[in-house]
């Protein structure tokens, strides 16, 4: 899967960002208890696929040891997020 580097954050239908650069991470927040599936991208390659109900906290964890340029995410119902993550891992193989 090829990711496209964007000049400005993309937004969903509610106007909420679905993308941010690592350098913008500290200024950005996603409300807790929001179930999302996300992709970490480095050098135009997906390096990690994950799911979380607290994306900001999870990104703080990733910032400590993992290299990535930006993150893309989408809302995903809690009950199907494990299956969606699993299928993305099969297809993308980070």
N, C-alpha and C positions, 0 to 999 in steps of 0.2 A: 504494500500500500504506500503510495507516495503522498506525503503531506505537502500542503502549499503554505509557504511562509506568507503571512499577511502583514500589511503595514499598520493596521489598527485592529483592535479586538473585534471579533465577530460577535453578533448577538443573536439570541433566540427570539421567538415571537413576542415575548414579554419585554424585550429590550435588555435582558440580562446577558452579560458577557459569557461566552462559551469558550473563550480562548484568552490566554495571557502569556506574555513573555516572562521568563524567569526574573529578569531585572525589575519587572513591575509587580512582582509577587507580594512584597511587603505592603504595598498600597492597596491591594485588592482583597476583597473578602467575599466568600460564598456562604450564605447562611447555613449554620449547622443543621443537622437532621434532614438534609436534602440528599436523597439518594442519587448518586451519579456514577457513570462509568467514564473513565478518563484515559487519555493516551499521553505519555511523555514523549516528546520529539526532540531529537538531537541531530543536527546536520541533515535535516530533511528525512530522517529515518525514525520510525516509531521504535523506541527502546524499551517501553514498558506499557503494559495494559493493566489497569486496576479498577477497583470500585471502592466507593467510600460513602459514608453518611456525614463526613466532616472533611470536605476537600481541603480547606485551609490547613487544618492540622496535619493531614496526610502530606500535603506539599511541603510543610515544614520538615517532616521526617525525610522526605526525598531530597530536600535541599542540603541536608547534612552529609550525604554520601554519594548521591547519584548525580551524574551529569546530564543535563537536559537544557534545551533552549526555550521551549514553550510547552504548554499543556493545552490540550483540547478536551472538552468534556460535554456530556449531554445528560439530561435528566433521564433516569431509568427507574421504573417502579422497583421498590425494594424486593418484592417477591420474585422478580425475574432477572435482577441484576447479576446473580451468579452465573446463570445460563448465558446471558449476553456477554459477560466477560470471557467465559469459556469459549464461546464461538469466535469472538474476536481474536483470542489467543491462537486458535486453530488456523485462522485465516492469515493473520499478520505475522505470527511467529517472531516476536521481538527478540 
